[in-house]
Amino acid sequence: MSSSETSKYIVTELKMTDPDPEVEARYSAYAKRVLRIDDGLVDGAFHMETAWYLHAAPAGIQDKPHVHDSDEIIAFFGSDPSDPYELGGEVELWLDGERHLIDRSAMVFVPAGMKHCPLNITRLDRPIFHLIAVASGQYAKRV
């Protein structure tokens, strides 16, 4: 990659700001992080991270309901190019106390202040690509 003035806006390696070794060890049991960006890595960027879910995780991804002061998008994408809407598994996601089972590729809008989670992978037949984007520079949550 070039070292031009605008190359500072391009992230091609996974870098974590203040990683928690315990969280990372638990996460790596079922997922492989790909890339993430926030204003700690790129000045002015909003928070976004991506991962491949590789194993079922019936408990522990996000086990406690929480809220953000900013809007969030949570997305899940199947990995079969011949049927990209088939998730290849099932994800359980709670929104404002309501349980949702997602088995199709999906993007979920979570308005600022909406309580959400737990988030669990209840079935995994093939890898699921996961993305979150929070409309602020850092991923900050309150219980």
C-alpha positions in Angstrom: 0.0 0.0 0.0 1.2 3.5 -0.8 2.2 6.0 1.9 0.3 8.9 0.3 -1.5 11.5 2.4 -4.8 9.6 2.1 -3.4 6.1 2.8 -4.0 6.8 6.6 -7.7 6.2 5.9 -7.2 2.6 4.7 -7.1 -0.2 7.2 -5.7 -3.6 5.9 -4.7 -5.2 9.2 -6.6 -6.1 12.4 -5.6 -3.7 15.1 -7.4 -3.6 18.5 -7.4 -0.5 20.7 -7.1 -1.7 24.3 -7.8 -5.4 23.7 -9.0 -7.4 26.7 -7.1 -10.8 26.7 -9.9 -12.6 28.4 -12.5 -11.3 25.9 -10.2 -12.1 23.0 -9.6 -15.7 24.2 -13.3 -16.3 24.6 -14.2 -14.7 21.2 -11.5 -16.7 19.4 -13.2 -20.0 20.5 -16.0 -19.4 18.0 -15.0 -16.5 15.7 -12.1 -15.0 13.7 -11.9 -11.2 13.7 -11.2 -9.7 10.3 -10.9 -5.9 10.5 -12.0 -3.1 12.7 -11.9 0.6 12.6 -12.6 3.4 15.0 -11.4 6.9 15.8 -8.5 5.5 17.8 -7.1 3.9 14.7 -8.3 6.5 12.0 -9.0 10.0 13.2 -12.7 10.8 12.8 -13.8 7.2 11.9 -16.9 5.7 13.4 -16.7 2.2 15.0 -17.0 -0.8 12.8 -15.8 -4.3 13.1 -16.1 -7.6 11.2 -15.6 -11.3 11.9 -16.3 -14.7 10.6 -18.4 -16.9 13.0 -16.9 -20.3 12.6 -18.4 -22.3 15.5 -21.7 -22.3 17.4 -21.7 -20.2 20.5 -24.9 -20.7 22.4 -23.9 -18.4 25.2 -21.3 -15.7 25.7 -21.0 -13.6 22.6 -22.9 -10.7 24.2 -24.6 -12.3 27.2 -25.8 -9.1 28.9 -28.4 -6.6 27.5 -26.9 -3.2 27.0 -27.5 0.1 25.2 -25.4 2.6 23.2 -25.7 6.4 23.1 -25.4 6.1 19.3 -27.3 4.0 16.6 -25.9 0.6 15.8 -26.2 -1.8 12.9 -25.7 -5.5 13.5 -25.4 -7.7 10.4 -25.1 -11.4 9.6 -24.4 -12.7 6.1 -24.4 -16.3 4.8 -21.4 -17.6 3.0 -23.0 -19.5 0.1 -22.6 -17.4 -3.1 -25.3 -19.4 -4.8 -27.8 -18.4 -2.1 -26.5 -15.4 -0.2 -29.7 -15.0 1.7 -29.5 -18.4 3.4 -27.6 -17.7 6.6 -26.3 -21.3 7.1 -27.1 -21.2 10.7 -29.2 -19.5 13.3 -28.5 -16.4 15.5 -30.5 -15.5 18.5 -30.7 -11.8 19.1 -32.8 -10.0 21.7 -34.2 -6.5 21.0 -35.9 -4.6 23.8 -36.7 -7.8 25.6 -38.0 -9.6 22.5 -36.3 -12.8 21.2 -35.5 -13.0 17.5 -34.2 -16.1 15.7 -32.4 -15.0 12.5 -31.8 -17.7 9.8 -31.5 -15.5 6.8 -28.8 -12.8 6.0 -29.9 -9.8 7.9 -29.1 -6.2 8.8 -30.6 -5.1 12.1 -30.9 -1.4 13.0 -30.7 -0.7 16.8 -31.6 2.9 17.6 -29.6 4.7 20.2 -30.9 3.8 23.7 -32.6 0.5 22.6 -31.7 -2.4 25.0 -30.3 -5.3 22.9 -28.7 -8.7 23.5 -28.0 -11.4 24.4 -26.6 -12.5 21.1 -25.9 -16.2 20.5 -25.1 -18.5 17.6 -27.5 -21.3 18.3 -26.7 -23.2 15.1 -23.9 -23.0 12.5 -23.8 -25.1 9.4 -21.2 -23.0 7.6 -19.4 -19.8 8.4 -21.4 -16.6 8.9 -19.9 -13.2 8.2 -20.7 -10.7 11.0 -20.5 -6.9 11.0 -21.3 -4.2 13.5 -21.2 -0.5 13.0 -21.8 2.1 15.7 -22.3 5.7 14.7 -19.7 7.0 17.1 -15.9 6.8 17.3 -15.7 4.1 19.9 -17.8 1.1 20.9 -19.1 2.2 24.3 -22.0 0.4 26.0 -23.9 0.8 29.2 -25.9 -2.0 31.0 
